[in-house]
Amino acid sequence: MAKKKTQPGFAICGQCAEVIDLKALNLAIAEDRPYVHYCGRVLHWGGNESEVPTGDLDDSHTSTSPSSSPSTGDA
């Protein structure tokens, strides 16, 4: 039976569009420690996720209420 050739996976950072070192990321996840991409984006917080700062997270899932009232306009 022939052995299947597996290609290593890759991932692209959503902030800088550069390749992510998956070996280092997976190691950080396994050791439950933070992993920060060289551009500064935190890819894995590690530790207790209840202590994750909310200021750096994407706002799309934190609140559904509008942040400002709509303008009435000058019709």
mmCIF file of the N, C-alpha and C atoms, coordinates in Angstrom:
data_MODEL
# 
_entry.id   MODEL 
# 
loop_
_atom_site.group_PDB 
_atom_site.id 
_atom_site.type_symbol 
_atom_site.label_atom_id 
_atom_site.label_alt_id 
_atom_site.label_comp_id 
_atom_site.label_asym_id 
_atom_site.label_entity_id 
_atom_site.label_seq_id 
_atom_site.pdbx_PDB_ins_code 
_atom_site.Cartn_x 
_atom_site.Cartn_y 
_atom_site.Cartn_z 
_atom_site.occupancy 
_atom_site.B_iso_or_equiv 
_atom_site.pdbx_formal_charge 
_atom_site.auth_seq_id 
_atom_site.auth_comp_id 
_atom_site.auth_asym_id 
_atom_site.auth_atom_id 
_atom_site.pdbx_PDB_model_num 
ATOM 1   N N  . MET A 1 1  ? 0.838   -1.173 0.000  1.00 0.00 ? 1  MET A N  1 
ATOM 2   C CA . MET A 1 1  ? 0.000   0.000  0.000  1.00 0.00 ? 1  MET A CA 1 
ATOM 3   C C  . MET A 1 1  ? 0.887   1.242  0.000  1.00 0.00 ? 1  MET A C  1 
ATOM 4   N N  . ALA A 1 2  ? 0.549   2.193  -0.833 1.00 0.00 ? 2  ALA A N  1 
ATOM 5   C CA . ALA A 1 2  ? 1.340   3.412  -0.948 1.00 0.00 ? 2  ALA A CA 1 
ATOM 6   C C  . ALA A 1 2  ? 1.022   4.371  0.194  1.00 0.00 ? 2  ALA A C  1 
ATOM 7   N N  . LYS A 1 3  ? 2.064   5.007  0.657  1.00 0.00 ? 3  LYS A N  1 
ATOM 8   C CA . LYS A 1 3  ? 1.901   5.980  1.737  1.00 0.00 ? 3  LYS A CA 1 
ATOM 9   C C  . LYS A 1 3  ? 1.432   7.306  1.142  1.00 0.00 ? 3  LYS A C  1 
ATOM 10  N N  . LYS A 1 4  ? 0.420   7.907  1.769  1.00 0.00 ? 4  LYS A N  1 
ATOM 11  C CA . LYS A 1 4  ? -0.091  9.182  1.282  1.00 0.00 ? 4  LYS A CA 1 
ATOM 12  C C  . LYS A 1 4  ? 0.883   10.295 1.639  1.00 0.00 ? 4  LYS A C  1 
ATOM 13  N N  . LYS A 1 5  ? 1.084   11.182 0.701  1.00 0.00 ? 5  LYS A N  1 
ATOM 14  C CA . LYS A 1 5  ? 1.897   12.361 0.961  1.00 0.00 ? 5  LYS A CA 1 
ATOM 15  C C  . LYS A 1 5  ? 0.982   13.432 1.518  1.00 0.00 ? 5  LYS A C  1 
ATOM 16  N N  . THR A 1 6  ? 1.349   13.949 2.671  1.00 0.00 ? 6  THR A N  1 
ATOM 17  C CA . THR A 1 6  ? 0.551   15.020 3.259  1.00 0.00 ? 6  THR A CA 1 
ATOM 18  C C  . THR A 1 6  ? 1.293   16.330 3.107  1.00 0.00 ? 6  THR A C  1 
ATOM 19  N N  . GLN A 1 7  ? 0.550   17.333 2.743  1.00 0.00 ? 7  GLN A N  1 
ATOM 20  C CA . GLN A 1 7  ? 1.136   18.653 2.623  1.00 0.00 ? 7  GLN A CA 1 
ATOM 21  C C  . GLN A 1 7  ? 0.892   19.397 3.922  1.00 0.00 ? 7  GLN A C  1 
ATOM 22  N N  . PRO A 1 8  ? 1.901   20.082 4.410  1.00 0.00 ? 8  PRO A N  1 
ATOM 23  C CA . PRO A 1 8  ? 1.683   20.856 5.638  1.00 0.00 ? 8  PRO A CA 1 
ATOM 24  C C  . PRO A 1 8  ? 0.695   21.977 5.364  1.00 0.00 ? 8  PRO A C  1 
ATOM 25  N N  . GLY A 1 9  ? -0.180  22.228 6.325  1.00 0.00 ? 9  GLY A N  1 
ATOM 26  C CA . GLY A 1 9  ? -1.141  23.309 6.175  1.00 0.00 ? 9  GLY A CA 1 
ATOM 27  C C  . GLY A 1 9  ? -0.472  24.662 6.350  1.00 0.00 ? 9  GLY A C  1 
ATOM 28  N N  . PHE A 1 10 ? -1.160  25.691 5.944  1.00 0.00 ? 10 PHE A N  1 
ATOM 29  C CA . PHE A 1 10 ? -0.636  27.028 6.156  1.00 0.00 ? 10 PHE A CA 1 
ATOM 30  C C  . PHE A 1 10 ? -1.803  27.948 6.465  1.00 0.00 ? 10 PHE A C  1 
ATOM 31  N N  . ALA A 1 11 ? -1.502  29.047 7.082  1.00 0.00 ? 11 ALA A N  1 
ATOM 32  C CA . ALA A 1 11 ? -2.512  30.036 7.412  1.00 0.00 ? 11 ALA A CA 1 
ATOM 33  C C  . ALA A 1 11 ? -1.945  31.417 7.155  1.00 0.00 ? 11 ALA A C  1 
ATOM 34  N N  . ILE A 1 12 ? -2.834  32.330 6.822  1.00 0.00 ? 12 ILE A N  1 
ATOM 35  C CA . ILE A 1 12 ? -2.455  33.702 6.538  1.00 0.00 ? 12 ILE A CA 1 
ATOM 36  C C  . ILE A 1 12 ? -3.049  34.601 7.620  1.00 0.00 ? 12 ILE A C  1 
ATOM 37  N N  . CYS A 1 13 ? -2.266  35.499 8.128  1.00 0.00 ? 13 CYS A N  1 
ATOM 38  C CA . CYS A 1 13 ? -2.720  36.440 9.145  1.00 0.00 ? 13 CYS A CA 1 
ATOM 39  C C  . CYS A 1 13 ? -3.751  37.392 8.533  1.00 0.00 ? 13 CYS A C  1 
ATOM 40  N N  . GLY A 1 14 ? -4.839  37.604 9.245  1.00 0.00 ? 14 GLY A N  1 
ATOM 41  C CA . GLY A 1 14 ? -5.884  38.485 8.752  1.00 0.00 ? 14 GLY A CA 1 
ATOM 42  C C  . GLY A 1 14 ? -5.542  39.957 8.859  1.00 0.00 ? 14 GLY A C  1 
ATOM 43  N N  . GLN A 1 15 ? -4.498  40.299 9.581  1.00 0.00 ? 15 GLN A N  1 
ATOM 44  C CA . GLN A 1 15 ? -4.134  41.697 9.759  1.00 0.00 ? 15 GLN A CA 1 
ATOM 45  C C  . GLN A 1 15 ? -3.074  42.133 8.753  1.00 0.00 ? 15 GLN A C  1 
ATOM 46  N N  . CYS A 1 16 ? -2.026  41.325 8.601  1.00 0.00 ? 16 CYS A N  1 
ATOM 47  C CA . CYS A 1 16 ? -0.918  41.745 7.736  1.00 0.00 ? 16 CYS A CA 1 
ATOM 48  C C  . CYS A 1 16 ? -0.798  40.908 6.461  1.00 0.00 ? 16 CYS A C  1 
ATOM 49  N N  . ALA A 1 17 ? -1.608  39.853 6.333  1.00 0.00 ? 17 ALA A N  1 
ATOM 50  C CA . ALA A 1 17 ? -1.629  38.976 5.158  1.00 0.00 ? 17 ALA A CA 1 
ATOM 51  C C  . ALA A 1 17 ? -0.301  38.244 4.944  1.00 0.00 ? 17 ALA A C  1 
ATOM 52  N N  . GLU A 1 18 ? 0.425   37.982 6.029  1.00 0.00 ? 18 GLU A N  1 
ATOM 53  C CA . GLU A 1 18 ? 1.662   37.206 5.972  1.00 0.00 ? 18 GLU A CA 1 
ATOM 54  C C  . GLU A 1 18 ? 1.401   35.810 6.526  1.00 0.00 ? 18 GLU A C  1 
ATOM 55  N N  . VAL A 1 19 ? 2.272   34.882 6.191  1.00 0.00 ? 19 VAL A N  1 
ATOM 56  C CA . VAL A 1 19 ? 2.128   33.496 6.624  1.00 0.00 ? 19 VAL A CA 1 
ATOM 57  C C  . VAL A 1 19 ? 2.334   33.379 8.131  1.00 0.00 ? 19 VAL A C  1 
ATOM 58  N N  . ILE A 1 20 ? 1.527   32.520 8.763  1.00 0.00 ? 20 ILE A N  1 
ATOM 59  C CA . ILE A 1 20 ? 1.628   32.244 10.191 1.00 0.00 ? 20 ILE A CA 1 
ATOM 60  C C  . ILE A 1 20 ? 2.427   30.962 10.376 1.00 0.00 ? 20 ILE A C  1 
ATOM 61  N N  . ASP A 1 21 ? 3.359   30.951 11.304 1.00 0.00 ? 21 ASP A N  1 
ATOM 62  C CA . ASP A 1 21 ? 4.130   29.759 11.630 1.00 0.00 ? 21 ASP A CA 1 
ATOM 63  C C  . ASP A 1 21 ? 3.236   28.812 12.435 1.00 0.00 ? 21 ASP A C  1 
ATOM 64  N N  . LEU A 1 22 ? 2.644   27.825 11.761 1.00 0.00 ? 22 LEU A N  1 
ATOM 65  C CA . LEU A 1 22 ? 1.687   26.944 12.424 1.00 0.00 ? 22 LEU A CA 1 
ATOM 66  C C  . LEU A 1 22 ? 2.338   26.041 13.462 1.00 0.00 ? 22 LEU A C  1 
ATOM 67  N N  . LYS A 1 23 ? 3.593   25.698 13.267 1.00 0.00 ? 23 LYS A N  1 
ATOM 68  C CA . LYS A 1 23 ? 4.275   24.878 14.275 1.00 0.00 ? 23 LYS A CA 1 
ATOM 69  C C  . LYS A 1 23 ? 4.370   25.634 15.594 1.00 0.00 ? 23 LYS A C  1 
ATOM 70  N N  . ALA A 1 24 ? 4.763   26.884 15.523 1.00 0.00 ? 24 ALA A N  1 
ATOM 71  C CA . ALA A 1 24 ? 4.873   27.705 16.735 1.00 0.00 ? 24 ALA A CA 1 
ATOM 72  C C  . ALA A 1 24 ? 3.502   27.970 17.342 1.00 0.00 ? 24 ALA A C  1 
ATOM 73  N N  . LEU A 1 25 ? 2.497   28.205 16.497 1.00 0.00 ? 25 LEU A N  1 
ATOM 74  C CA . LEU A 1 25 ? 1.145   28.448 16.992 1.00 0.00 ? 25 LEU A CA 1 
ATOM 75  C C  . LEU A 1 25 ? 0.584   27.210 17.681 1.00 0.00 ? 25 LEU A C  1 
ATOM 76  N N  . ASN A 1 26 ? 0.731   26.054 17.053 1.00 0.00 ? 26 ASN A N  1 
ATOM 77  C CA . ASN A 1 26 ? 0.234   24.817 17.656 1.00 0.00 ? 26 ASN A CA 1 
ATOM 78  C C  . ASN A 1 26 ? 0.965   24.486 18.950 1.00 0.00 ? 26 ASN A C  1 
ATOM 79  N N  . LEU A 1 27 ? 2.243   24.782 19.023 1.00 0.00 ? 27 LEU A N  1 
ATOM 80  C CA . LEU A 1 27 ? 3.002   24.572 20.249 1.00 0.00 ? 27 LEU A CA 1 
ATOM 81  C C  . LEU A 1 27 ? 2.491   25.489 21.362 1.00 0.00 ? 27 LEU A C  1 
ATOM 82  N N  . ALA A 1 28 ? 2.206   26.734 21.020 1.00 0.00 ? 28 ALA A N  1 
ATOM 83  C CA . ALA A 1 28 ? 1.672   27.675 22.011 1.00 0.00 ? 28 ALA A CA 1 
ATOM 84  C C  . ALA A 1 28 ? 0.296   27.228 22.496 1.00 0.00 ? 28 ALA A C  1 
ATOM 85  N N  . ILE A 1 29 ? -0.524  26.709 21.600 1.00 0.00 ? 29 ILE A N  1 
ATOM 86  C CA . ILE A 1 29 ? -1.848  26.217 21.990 1.00 0.00 ? 29 ILE A CA 1 
ATOM 87  C C  . ILE A 1 29 ? -1.707  25.007 22.897 1.00 0.00 ? 29 ILE A C  1 
ATOM 88  N N  . ALA A 1 30 ? -0.802  24.096 22.562 1.00 0.00 ? 30 ALA A N  1 
ATOM 89  C CA . ALA A 1 30 ? -0.597  22.898 23.375 1.00 0.00 ? 30 ALA A CA 1 
ATOM 90  C C  . ALA A 1 30 ? -0.084  23.242 24.766 1.00 0.00 ? 30 ALA A C  1 
ATOM 91  N N  . GLU A 1 31 ? 0.745   24.274 24.864 1.00 0.00 ? 31 GLU A N  1 
ATOM 92  C CA . GLU A 1 31 ? 1.302   24.691 26.149 1.00 0.00 ? 31 GLU A CA 1 
ATOM 93  C C  . GLU A 1 31 ? 0.420   25.723 26.845 1.00 0.00 ? 31 GLU A C  1 
ATOM 94  N N  . ASP A 1 32 ? -0.697  26.102 26.215 1.00 0.00 ? 32 ASP A N  1 
ATOM 95  C CA . ASP A 1 32 ? -1.657  27.067 26.751 1.00 0.00 ? 32 ASP A CA 1 
ATOM 96  C C  . ASP A 1 32 ? -0.991  28.387 27.134 1.00 0.00 ? 32 ASP A C  1 
ATOM 97  N N  . ARG A 1 33 ? -0.214  28.903 26.189 1.00 0.00 ? 33 ARG A N  1 
ATOM 98  C CA . ARG A 1 33 ? 0.434   30.195 26.401 1.00 0.00 ? 33 ARG A CA 1 
ATOM 99  C C  . ARG A 1 33 ? 0.101   31.103 25.218 1.00 0.00 ? 33 ARG A C  1 
ATOM 100 N N  . PRO A 1 34 ? 0.233   32.404 25.377 1.00 0.00 ? 34 PRO A N  1 
ATOM 101 C CA . PRO A 1 34 ? -0.114  33.331 24.296 1.00 0.00 ? 34 PRO A CA 1 
ATOM 102 C C  . PRO A 1 34 ? 0.820   33.199 23.093 1.00 0.00 ? 34 PRO A C  1 
ATOM 103 N N  . TYR A 1 35 ? 0.271   33.471 21.919 1.00 0.00 ? 35 TYR A N  1 
ATOM 104 C CA . TYR A 1 35 ? 1.079   33.517 20.703 1.00 0.00 ? 35 TYR A CA 1 
ATOM 105 C C  . TYR A 1 35 ? 0.714   34.797 19.960 1.00 0.00 ? 35 TYR A C  1 
ATOM 106 N N  . VAL A 1 36 ? 1.710   35.644 19.728 1.00 0.00 ? 36 VAL A N  1 
ATOM 107 C CA . VAL A 1 36 ? 1.514   36.915 19.049 1.00 0.00 ? 36 VAL A CA 1 
ATOM 108 C C  . VAL A 1 36 ? 2.289   36.875 17.740 1.00 0.00 ? 36 VAL A C  1 
ATOM 109 N N  . HIS A 1 37 ? 1.608   37.166 16.627 1.00 0.00 ? 37 HIS A N  1 
ATOM 110 C CA . HIS A 1 37 ? 2.255   37.229 15.318 1.00 0.00 ? 37 HIS A CA 1 
ATOM 111 C C  . HIS A 1 37 ? 3.203   38.426 15.294 1.00 0.00 ? 37 HIS A C  1 
ATOM 112 N N  . TYR A 1 38 ? 4.177   38.425 14.423 1.00 0.00 ? 38 TYR A N  1 
ATOM 113 C CA . TYR A 1 38 ? 5.168   39.502 14.436 1.00 0.00 ? 38 TYR A CA 1 
ATOM 114 C C  . TYR A 1 38 ? 4.562   40.867 14.117 1.00 0.00 ? 38 TYR A C  1 
ATOM 115 N N  . CYS A 1 39 ? 3.375   40.893 13.521 1.00 0.00 ? 39 CYS A N  1 
ATOM 116 C CA . CYS A 1 39 ? 2.725   42.176 13.237 1.00 0.00 ? 39 CYS A CA 1 
ATOM 117 C C  . CYS A 1 39 ? 2.007   42.729 14.460 1.00 0.00 ? 39 CYS A C  1 
ATOM 118 N N  . GLY A 1 40 ? 1.916   41.928 15.533 1.00 0.00 ? 40 GLY A N  1 
ATOM 119 C CA . GLY A 1 40 ? 1.288   42.384 16.762 1.00 0.00 ? 40 GLY A CA 1 
ATOM 120 C C  . GLY A 1 40 ? -0.074  41.784 17.033 1.00 0.00 ? 40 GLY A C  1 
ATOM 121 N N  . ARG A 1 41 ? -0.648  41.078 16.074 1.00 0.00 ? 41 ARG A N  1 
ATOM 122 C CA . ARG A 1 41 ? -1.961  40.468 16.289 1.00 0.00 ? 41 ARG A CA 1 
ATOM 123 C C  . ARG A 1 41 ? -1.824  39.245 17.187 1.00 0.00 ? 41 ARG A C  1 
ATOM 124 N N  . VAL A 1 42 ? -2.667  39.171 18.203 1.00 0.00 ? 42 VAL A N  1 
ATOM 125 C CA . VAL A 1 42 ? -2.663  38.022 19.107 1.00 0.00 ? 42 VAL A CA 1 
ATOM 126 C C  . VAL A 1 42 ? -3.476  36.915 18.451 1.00 0.00 ? 42 VAL A C  1 
ATOM 127 N N  . LEU A 1 43 ? -2.818  35.792 18.174 1.00 0.00 ? 43 LEU A N  1 
ATOM 128 C CA . LEU A 1 43 ? -3.494  34.674 17.526 1.00 0.00 ? 43 LEU A CA 1 
ATOM 129 C C  . LEU A 1 43 ? -4.016  33.662 18.530 1.00 0.00 ? 43 LEU A C  1 
ATOM 130 N N  . HIS A 1 44 ? -3.406  33.602 19.691 1.00 0.00 ? 44 HIS A N  1 
ATOM 131 C CA . HIS A 1 44 ? -3.891  32.734 20.770 1.00 0.00 ? 44 HIS A CA 1 
ATOM 132 C C  . HIS A 1 44 ? -3.581  33.412 22.093 1.00 0.00 ? 44 HIS A C  1 
ATOM 133 N N  . TRP A 1 45 ? -4.635  33.614 22.916 1.00 0.00 ? 45 TRP A N  1 
ATOM 134 C CA . TRP A 1 45 ? -4.442  34.312 24.186 1.00 0.00 ? 45 TRP A CA 1 
ATOM 135 C C  . TRP A 1 45 ? -3.817  33.413 25.229 1.00 0.00 ? 45 TRP A C  1 
ATOM 136 N N  . GLY A 1 46 ? -4.170  32.147 25.235 1.00 0.00 ? 46 GLY A N  1 
ATOM 137 C CA . GLY A 1 46 ? -3.628  31.244 26.239 1.00 0.00 ? 46 GLY A CA 1 
ATOM 138 C C  . GLY A 1 46 ? -4.168  31.563 27.614 1.00 0.00 ? 46 GLY A C  1 
ATOM 139 N N  . GLY A 1 47 ? -3.898  30.681 28.561 1.00 0.00 ? 47 GLY A N  1 
ATOM 140 C CA . GLY A 1 47 ? -4.318  30.921 29.934 1.00 0.00 ? 47 GLY A CA 1 
ATOM 141 C C  . GLY A 1 47 ? -5.817  30.998 30.088 1.00 0.00 ? 47 GLY A C  1 
ATOM 142 N N  . ASN A 1 48 ? -6.249  31.811 31.002 1.00 0.00 ? 48 ASN A N  1 
ATOM 143 C CA . ASN A 1 48 ? -7.655  31.973 31.321 1.00 0.00 ? 48 ASN A CA 1 
ATOM 144 C C  . ASN A 1 48 ? -8.287  32.957 30.342 1.00 0.00 ? 48 ASN A C  1 
ATOM 145 N N  . GLU A 1 49 ? -9.193  32.477 29.512 1.00 0.00 ? 49 GLU A N  1 
ATOM 146 C CA . GLU A 1 49 ? -9.783  33.340 28.497 1.00 0.00 ? 49 GLU A CA 1 
ATOM 147 C C  . GLU A 1 49 ? -10.743 34.364 29.087 1.00 0.00 ? 49 GLU A C  1 
ATOM 148 N N  . SER A 1 50 ? -11.124 34.227 30.348 1.00 0.00 ? 50 SER A N  1 
ATOM 149 C CA . SER A 1 50 ? -11.979 35.236 30.962 1.00 0.00 ? 50 SER A CA 1 
ATOM 150 C C  . SER A 1 50 ? -11.198 36.510 31.249 1.00 0.00 ? 50 SER A C  1 
ATOM 151 N N  . GLU A 1 51 ? -9.884  36.451 31.183 1.00 0.00 ? 51 GLU A N  1 
ATOM 152 C CA . GLU A 1 51 ? -9.043  37.615 31.422 1.00 0.00 ? 51 GLU A CA 1 
ATOM 153 C C  . GLU A 1 51 ? -8.577  38.282 30.132 1.00 0.00 ? 51 GLU A C  1 
ATOM 154 N N  . VAL A 1 52 ? -9.150  37.883 29.003 1.00 0.00 ? 52 VAL A N  1 
ATOM 155 C CA . VAL A 1 52 ? -8.767  38.444 27.715 1.00 0.00 ? 52 VAL A CA 1 
ATOM 156 C C  . VAL A 1 52 ? -9.250  39.887 27.648 1.00 0.00 ? 52 VAL A C  1 
ATOM 157 N N  . PRO A 1 53 ? -8.363  40.830 27.320 1.00 0.00 ? 53 PRO A N  1 
ATOM 158 C CA . PRO A 1 53 ? -8.812  42.218 27.188 1.00 0.00 ? 53 PRO A CA 1 
ATOM 159 C C  . PRO A 1 53 ? -9.756  42.351 26.006 1.00 0.00 ? 53 PRO A C  1 
ATOM 160 N N  . THR A 1 54 ? -10.849 43.079 26.183 1.00 0.00 ? 54 THR A N  1 
ATOM 161 C CA . THR A 1 54 ? -11.843 43.195 25.125 1.00 0.00 ? 54 THR A CA 1 
ATOM 162 C C  . THR A 1 54 ? -11.552 44.326 24.157 1.00 0.00 ? 54 THR A C  1 
ATOM 163 N N  . GLY A 1 55 ? -10.651 45.216 24.470 1.00 0.00 ? 55 GLY A N  1 
ATOM 164 C CA . GLY A 1 55 ? -10.364 46.354 23.612 1.00 0.00 ? 55 GLY A CA 1 
ATOM 165 C C  . GLY A 1 55 ? -9.717  45.975 22.295 1.00 0.00 ? 55 GLY A C  1 
ATOM 166 N N  . ASP A 1 56 ? -8.986  44.877 22.235 1.00 0.00 ? 56 ASP A N  1 
ATOM 167 C CA . ASP A 1 56 ? -8.286  44.479 21.022 1.00 0.00 ? 56 ASP A CA 1 
ATOM 168 C C  . ASP A 1 56 ? -9.090  43.515 20.169 1.00 0.00 ? 56 ASP A C  1 
ATOM 169 N N  . LEU A 1 57 ? -10.239 43.087 20.648 1.00 0.00 ? 57 LEU A N  1 
ATOM 170 C CA . LEU A 1 57 ? -11.031 42.117 19.909 1.00 0.00 ? 57 LEU A CA 1 
ATOM 171 C C  . LEU A 1 57 ? -11.871 42.806 18.853 1.00 0.00 ? 57 LEU A C  1 
ATOM 172 N N  . ASP A 1 58 ? -12.306 42.022 17.875 1.00 0.00 ? 58 ASP A N  1 
ATOM 173 C CA . ASP A 1 58 ? -13.161 42.511 16.818 1.00 0.00 ? 58 ASP A CA 1 
ATOM 174 C C  . ASP A 1 58 ? -14.515 42.923 17.405 1.00 0.00 ? 58 ASP A C  1 
ATOM 175 N N  . ASP A 1 59 ? -15.030 44.062 17.035 1.00 0.00 ? 59 ASP A N  1 
ATOM 176 C CA . ASP A 1 59 ? -16.279 44.571 17.589 1.00 0.00 ? 59 ASP A CA 1 
ATOM 177 C C  . ASP A 1 59 ? -17.518 43.915 16.991 1.00 0.00 ? 59 ASP A C  1 
ATOM 178 N N  . SER A 1 60 ? -17.379 43.102 15.963 1.00 0.00 ? 60 SER A N  1 
ATOM 179 C CA . SER A 1 60 ? -18.539 42.548 15.280 1.00 0.00 ? 60 SER A CA 1 
ATOM 180 C C  . SER A 1 60 ? -19.338 41.602 16.156 1.00 0.00 ? 60 SER A C  1 
ATOM 181 N N  . HIS A 1 61 ? -18.745 41.017 17.188 1.00 0.00 ? 61 HIS A N  1 
ATOM 182 C CA . HIS A 1 61 ? -19.473 40.062 18.009 1.00 0.00 ? 61 HIS A CA 1 
ATOM 183 C C  . HIS A 1 61 ? -19.715 40.553 19.445 1.00 0.00 ? 61 HIS A C  1 
ATOM 184 N N  . THR A 1 62 ? -19.301 41.750 19.762 1.00 0.00 ? 62 THR A N  1 
ATOM 185 C CA . THR A 1 62 ? -19.429 42.211 21.138 1.00 0.00 ? 62 THR A CA 1 
ATOM 186 C C  . THR A 1 62 ? -20.739 42.932 21.399 1.00 0.00 ? 62 THR A C  1 
ATOM 187 N N  . SER A 1 63 ? -21.274 43.627 20.435 1.00 0.00 ? 63 SER A N  1 
ATOM 188 C CA . SER A 1 63 ? -22.482 44.390 20.673 1.00 0.00 ? 63 SER A CA 1 
ATOM 189 C C  . SER A 1 63 ? -23.273 44.532 19.386 1.00 0.00 ? 63 SER A C  1 
ATOM 190 N N  . THR A 1 64 ? -24.587 44.457 19.494 1.00 0.00 ? 64 THR A N  1 
ATOM 191 C CA . THR A 1 64 ? -25.419 44.637 18.307 1.00 0.00 ? 64 THR A CA 1 
ATOM 192 C C  . THR A 1 64 ? -26.123 45.981 18.311 1.00 0.00 ? 64 THR A C  1 
ATOM 193 N N  . SER A 1 65 ? -26.038 46.742 19.408 1.00 0.00 ? 65 SER A N  1 
ATOM 194 C CA . SER A 1 65 ? -26.694 48.039 19.456 1.00 0.00 ? 65 SER A CA 1 
ATOM 195 C C  . SER A 1 65 ? -25.859 49.081 18.735 1.00 0.00 ? 65 SER A C  1 
ATOM 196 N N  . PRO A 1 66 ? -26.501 50.025 18.080 1.00 0.00 ? 66 PRO A N  1 
ATOM 197 C CA . PRO A 1 66 ? -25.738 51.066 17.368 1.00 0.00 ? 66 PRO A CA 1 
ATOM 198 C C  . PRO A 1 66 ? -24.992 51.960 18.356 1.00 0.00 ? 66 PRO A C  1 
ATOM 199 N N  . SER A 1 67 ? -23.831 52.412 17.949 1.00 0.00 ? 67 SER A N  1 
ATOM 200 C CA . SER A 1 67 ? -23.005 53.215 18.843 1.00 0.00 ? 67 SER A CA 1 
ATOM 201 C C  . SER A 1 67 ? -23.426 54.678 18.851 1.00 0.00 ? 67 SER A C  1 
ATOM 202 N N  . SER A 1 68 ? -24.123 55.125 17.816 1.00 0.00 ? 68 SER A N  1 
ATOM 203 C CA . SER A 1 68 ? -24.580 56.510 17.789 1.00 0.00 ? 68 SER A CA 1 
ATOM 204 C C  . SER A 1 68 ? -25.970 56.551 17.169 1.00 0.00 ? 68 SER A C  1 
ATOM 205 N N  . SER A 1 69 ? -26.694 57.590 17.478 1.00 0.00 ? 69 SER A N  1 
ATOM 206 C CA . SER A 1 69 ? -28.042 57.714 16.928 1.00 0.00 ? 69 SER A CA 1 
ATOM 207 C C  . SER A 1 69 ? -27.951 58.180 15.489 1.00 0.00 ? 69 SER A C  1 
ATOM 208 N N  . PRO A 1 70 ? -28.887 57.740 14.650 1.00 0.00 ? 70 PRO A N  1 
ATOM 209 C CA . PRO A 1 70 ? -28.844 58.169 13.257 1.00 0.00 ? 70 PRO A CA 1 
ATOM 210 C C  . PRO A 1 70 ? -29.160 59.667 13.142 1.00 0.00 ? 70 PRO A C  1 
ATOM 211 N N  . SER A 1 71 ? -28.552 60.313 12.178 1.00 0.00 ? 71 SER A N  1 
ATOM 212 C CA . SER A 1 71 ? -28.784 61.736 12.001 1.00 0.00 ? 71 SER A CA 1 
ATOM 213 C C  . SER A 1 71 ? -30.141 61.974 11.344 1.00 0.00 ? 71 SER A C  1 
ATOM 214 N N  . THR A 1 72 ? -30.740 63.089 11.641 1.00 0.00 ? 72 THR A N  1 
ATOM 215 C CA . THR A 1 72 ? -32.058 63.413 11.072 1.00 0.00 ? 72 THR A CA 1 
ATOM 216 C C  . THR A 1 72 ? -31.922 63.963 9.674  1.00 0.00 ? 72 THR A C  1 
ATOM 217 N N  . GLY A 1 73 ? -30.817 64.526 9.352  1.00 0.00 ? 73 GLY A N  1 
ATOM 218 C CA . GLY A 1 73 ? -30.583 65.043 8.009  1.00 0.00 ? 73 GLY A CA 1 
ATOM 219 C C  . GLY A 1 73 ? -31.222 66.405 7.781  1.00 0.00 ? 73 GLY A C  1 
ATOM 220 N N  . ASP A 1 74 ? -30.825 67.075 6.740  1.00 0.00 ? 74 ASP A N  1 
ATOM 221 C CA . ASP A 1 74 ? -31.382 68.385 6.387  1.00 0.00 ? 74 ASP A CA 1 
ATOM 222 C C  . ASP A 1 74 ? -32.135 68.256 5.073  1.00 0.00 ? 74 ASP A C  1 
ATOM 223 N N  . ALA A 1 75 ? -33.339 67.709 5.126  1.00 0.00 ? 75 ALA A N  1 
ATOM 224 C CA . ALA A 1 75 ? -34.106 67.479 3.907  1.00 0.00 ? 75 ALA A CA 1 
ATOM 225 C C  . ALA A 1 75 ? -34.808 68.654 3.459  1.00 0.00 ? 75 ALA A C  1 
# 
